[in-house]
Amino acid sequence: MRFEPVRARAGLAGVGAATALLLVLPGAALAAPAPAPVDVEAQAQTEQAQIYPGGTVEIRALADVTSGEVAKLGLTLALPAGVTYERSGGDDGAADATCTPAADGRSVTCVPSDGRRKQVGTSVFVRVGTDVAPGTSLPFTVTADIGDAVDGKPENNTSTVKAEVRTSGDLSLEWKVPPGPVHPGETVETEVVVTNHGPGPVELKAVGLGIGDYWPSGYHASCWPDPGSLTCDHFKELAPGATARFPFTWKFPAKAAGTTYKVWSGLVLPNPLDPNEANHRDLATFTITKAPGPAAGGLTPTSPGPLTALAATVVALAGTGALLVRTRRAGARRR
């Protein structure tokens, strides 16, 4: 039996094959994977598609590294003529980016506050000049800055959003409620009236009511209920001087007697063309009292009783001078 030589030859053959493989593919075991291609996407967004001269616009600017890595990351927001930079960050003052306006005021540059190079984004607030004419279209362009890195998809490195300058309007909301107290079981007709005082047209989006213990027994067909509230959709433009009316019917239960019930109403999603928010809310107050009780003596003016049911008819008998007195009660007759 010659097992040992065979095993020796097999071992030598295996070593030779491995050596040959290394000779054919030198350094193959040490090769690093290719880096992911760089792709950075810029975004510009705003909810204010319309703005009036002198108004403020919020532009949400973002540069996002969706693939690969970059040594530098920032963004630049280009501002159109007639627009000036005011501030950056959220309404609470928090900011995840540091923004600096250019010396000429025509752009704002933002970089991550924490130095990260994966994403930079913030809200930039700018003001439209009072001399910018209505009808002007204002473009806001965000451009991602990645230094010397090469982006495989440069077409999404910029993003533009536009806002149109329009004449402002003034929407006001008012409750129309009958004066004086109301009684349980009584039908009470009310309405919310929204008026545009101009000078320009303004879209009325919706009206909201805060509902407490008692819901209206009837309301406008455009209204839909939610826990604790009613929202009445409109989403139509109101011309200067035009009004929108939302009727509500109330019928309070007996247990409400002796109480005061209040219902707030206000505009939902106010329009950026309306700078006056002071007249966007109103309060309806219902003073609920018991129905009038019996008058003194046990009778009310409208209550039927023996005196009102009794009728006296005096008939003069011709030629005799005698009087015939007839009395009639309800359900009985006598002479």
C-alpha positions in Angstrom: 0.0 0.0 0.0 1.5 3.3 -1.1 -0.8 5.9 0.5 1.9 8.3 1.8 3.4 9.2 -1.6 0.0 9.7 -3.0 -0.9 12.0 -0.2 2.4 13.9 -0.6 1.8 14.4 -4.3 -1.8 15.5 -3.7 -0.6 18.1 -1.1 2.1 19.4 -3.5 -0.5 19.7 -6.2 -2.8 21.7 -4.0 -0.1 24.1 -3.1 0.9 24.5 -6.7 -2.7 25.3 -7.7 -3.0 28.0 -5.0 0.3 29.5 -6.0 -0.7 29.5 -9.6 -4.0 31.3 -8.7 -2.1 34.0 -6.8 0.2 34.4 -9.8 -2.7 34.7 -12.2 -4.7 37.2 -10.0 -2.0 39.2 -8.1 -3.5 41.3 -5.2 -7.1 40.0 -5.8 -7.6 39.2 -2.1 -6.7 42.8 -1.1 -8.8 44.7 -3.6 -11.2 47.3 -1.9 -14.8 47.8 -3.2 -15.3 50.8 -5.5 -16.7 53.9 -3.7 -20.4 54.6 -4.2 -21.0 57.3 -6.8 -21.9 60.7 -5.4 -25.5 61.9 -5.8 -26.7 65.1 -4.0 -30.3 66.3 -4.4 -31.4 69.9 -3.8 -35.0 70.8 -2.8 -36.8 74.2 -2.6 -40.4 74.2 -1.2 -42.9 76.8 0.1 -46.6 76.7 1.1 -46.9 80.4 0.1 -47.6 80.3 -3.7 -48.9 83.8 -3.3 -47.7 86.8 -1.3 -48.5 90.5 -1.1 -46.0 93.4 -1.4 -44.4 93.8 2.0 -45.2 90.2 3.1 -42.9 87.5 4.3 -42.2 84.2 2.5 -40.8 81.0 4.1 -38.6 79.0 1.7 -37.6 75.5 2.9 -34.1 74.7 1.5 -32.4 71.3 1.6 -29.3 69.6 0.2 -29.3 65.9 0.8 -26.5 63.4 0.0 -28.5 60.4 -1.2 -25.4 58.4 -2.3 -21.7 58.4 -1.7 -19.7 60.8 0.5 -18.6 64.4 0.2 -15.9 66.3 2.0 -17.9 69.5 1.8 -21.6 70.2 2.0 -23.7 73.4 1.9 -26.4 75.1 -0.1 -27.1 78.5 -1.6 -30.5 80.1 -2.0 -30.6 82.7 -4.8 -33.0 85.6 -4.1 -34.9 87.5 -6.9 -34.8 91.3 -7.2 -37.0 93.1 -4.7 -36.6 90.3 -2.0 -34.4 90.7 1.1 -33.2 88.1 3.6 -34.6 88.3 7.2 -33.6 85.2 9.1 -33.3 81.4 9.1 -34.4 78.5 11.3 -37.8 77.5 12.6 -40.5 79.6 14.3 -39.1 78.5 17.7 -35.7 79.9 16.8 -34.0 76.5 16.5 -31.7 76.1 13.5 -29.9 73.1 12.2 -27.9 75.2 9.7 -25.9 78.4 9.8 -26.9 80.9 7.1 -25.0 83.9 5.9 -26.4 86.4 3.3 -24.1 87.6 0.5 -22.7 91.1 0.6 -24.9 92.1 -2.4 -28.0 90.6 -0.7 -28.9 88.4 -3.7 -28.2 85.0 -2.1 -27.9 83.2 1.2 -25.4 80.4 1.9 -26.2 77.8 4.6 -23.9 75.0 6.1 -24.7 72.4 8.7 -24.5 73.7 12.2 -23.0 70.5 13.5 -20.5 69.9 10.7 -22.1 66.8 9.3 -21.8 66.2 5.6 -24.9 64.1 4.9 -27.7 66.7 4.9 -28.2 70.4 5.4 -31.6 72.0 5.5 -33.4 74.9 7.1 -36.2 77.5 6.6 -35.2 80.8 5.2 -37.5 83.7 5.7 -37.4 86.6 3.2 -39.5 89.8 2.8 -41.0 91.1 -0.5 -40.5 94.8 -1.0 -43.5 97.1 -0.9 -42.6 98.4 -4.4 -42.8 94.9 -6.0 -45.7 95.1 -8.4 -48.6 92.6 -8.1 -48.4 90.1 -10.9 -44.6 89.6 -10.4 -43.4 86.0 -10.3 -40.6 85.5 -7.8 -38.3 82.5 -8.4 -36.3 81.0 -5.5 -33.5 78.6 -6.5 -31.6 76.3 -4.1 -28.2 74.9 -5.3 -26.2 72.2 -3.5 -22.5 72.9 -2.9 -20.3 69.8 -2.7 -16.9 71.4 -3.4 -14.7 69.4 -5.7 -16.8 66.2 -5.6 -18.2 64.9 -8.9 -21.9 64.3 -8.9 -23.1 61.6 -11.2 -26.5 63.2 -11.5 -25.9 67.0 -11.6 -29.4 67.7 -13.0 -30.9 67.4 -9.5 -28.3 69.7 -7.8 -30.7 72.7 -8.2 -34.4 73.2 -7.4 -36.6 76.2 -7.9 -39.9 77.2 -6.4 -42.0 80.3 -7.3 -44.3 82.7 -5.5 -46.7 85.2 -7.2 -47.1 88.7 -5.9 -50.8 89.6 -5.5 -52.8 92.5 -4.0 -53.6 91.8 -0.3 -57.2 91.4 1.1 -58.7 91.5 4.5 -61.0 88.6 5.7 -63.1 89.1 8.8 -65.2 86.6 10.7 -68.3 87.5 12.7 -71.0 85.6 14.6 -74.6 86.6 14.1 -76.6 85.6 17.2 -80.1 86.7 18.3 -79.9 89.2 21.2 -81.2 88.4 24.6 -81.5 85.0 26.4 -82.7 81.8 24.8 -84.8 79.0 26.3 -84.3 75.2 26.3 -86.2 73.6 23.5 -86.3 76.8 21.5 -85.0 76.8 18.0 -82.1 79.4 17.7 -80.9 80.5 14.3 -77.4 81.8 14.0 -74.7 82.1 11.3 -71.0 82.8 10.9 -70.3 85.5 8.3 -66.9 85.9 6.6 -66.4 89.2 4.6 -63.6 90.3 2.4 -62.9 94.0 3.0 -60.4 94.1 0.1 -58.7 95.7 -1.7 -57.8 92.4 -3.4 -59.5 89.0 -3.7 -58.6 86.4 -1.1 -59.3 82.7 -1.0 -61.4 81.6 2.0 -60.2 78.1 2.8 -62.3 77.0 5.8 -64.1 78.0 9.0 -63.8 76.1 12.2 -66.0 75.9 15.3 -64.9 74.7 18.8 -67.8 72.6 20.1 -68.3 71.9 23.8 -71.2 70.2 25.5 -73.9 71.1 23.0 -73.8 70.5 19.3 -75.9 72.5 16.8 -79.0 70.6 15.7 -78.4 71.7 12.1 -75.4 73.2 10.2 -74.2 74.1 6.7 -73.8 71.2 4.2 -70.1 72.0 3.8 -69.4 71.3 7.4 -68.0 68.1 8.7 -67.7 67.0 12.4 -64.6 66.0 14.3 -64.2 65.4 18.0 -64.8 68.7 19.7 -65.0 70.7 16.5 -66.8 71.4 13.2 -65.0 72.4 10.1 -66.8 74.1 7.2 -64.9 73.9 3.9 -65.1 76.7 1.3 -61.8 76.8 -0.7 -63.1 79.6 -3.0 -61.9 83.1 -3.7 -63.9 85.9 -2.1 -64.0 89.1 -4.2 -63.7 92.5 -2.4 -67.0 93.2 -0.6 -68.2 89.6 -1.0 -69.4 87.4 2.0 -69.7 83.7 2.8 -72.4 82.6 5.2 -72.5 79.4 7.3 -75.8 78.9 9.2 -76.1 76.9 12.4 -79.3 76.0 14.3 -79.3 75.3 18.1 -81.8 73.7 20.4 -80.5 73.5 24.0 -81.8 70.8 26.4 -83.6 71.5 29.7 -80.4 70.8 31.7 -78.7 73.8 30.0 -81.1 76.2 31.7 -79.3 78.7 33.9 -76.0 78.4 32.1 -74.0 80.4 29.6 -72.7 78.5 26.5 -69.8 79.9 24.4 -68.7 78.8 20.9 -65.5 80.1 19.3 -65.2 80.2 15.5 -62.2 81.1 13.4 -60.6 80.9 10.0 -58.8 77.6 9.3 -55.6 77.9 7.2 -55.5 81.7 6.8 -54.4 82.9 3.4 -51.0 84.5 3.2 -52.6 87.4 1.2 -54.4 88.5 4.4 -52.0 90.2 6.8 -54.6 91.1 9.4 -55.2 88.2 11.7 -56.8 90.2 14.5 -60.3 89.8 13.0 -60.1 86.1 12.1 -62.0 84.9 15.3 -65.2 85.6 17.1 -67.1 84.3 20.1 -70.8 83.4 20.2 -72.4 83.6 23.7 -75.7 82.0 24.5 -77.4 82.9 27.8 -79.8 80.1 28.5 -82.7 80.7 30.9 -85.8 78.8 31.9 -89.0 79.4 29.9 -91.3 82.0 31.6 -93.4 80.5 34.4 -97.0 81.3 35.4 -97.9 84.9 36.2 -99.0 86.0 39.7 -102.4 84.5 40.5 -101.6 81.3 38.8 -102.5 82.4 35.2 -100.4 83.6 32.4 -101.8 86.0 29.8 -102.2 83.2 27.4 -103.6 80.6 29.7 -107.2 79.6 29.2 -109.4 80.1 32.3 -113.0 80.7 33.4 -112.8 84.4 32.7 -111.5 84.1 29.2 -113.9 81.3 28.5 -116.9 83.2 29.8 -118.7 85.5 27.3 -121.5 87.8 28.1 -123.9 88.9 25.5 -126.5 91.6 26.3 -129.4 91.7 24.0 -132.0 94.5 24.2 -135.5 93.2 23.7 -137.1 95.5 21.3 -140.1 97.4 22.7 -139.9 95.8 26.2 -136.9 97.5 27.7 -136.1 94.1 29.3 -132.5 92.7 29.1 -131.6 89.2 28.3 -128.2 88.2 29.6 -126.6 85.1 28.0 -123.6 83.6 29.5 -121.5 80.9 27.7 -118.9 78.7 29.1 -116.6 76.5 27.1 -118.6 73.3 26.4 -121.9 74.6 28.0 -124.7 77.0 27.1 -127.5 78.4 29.3 -130.0 81.2 29.4 
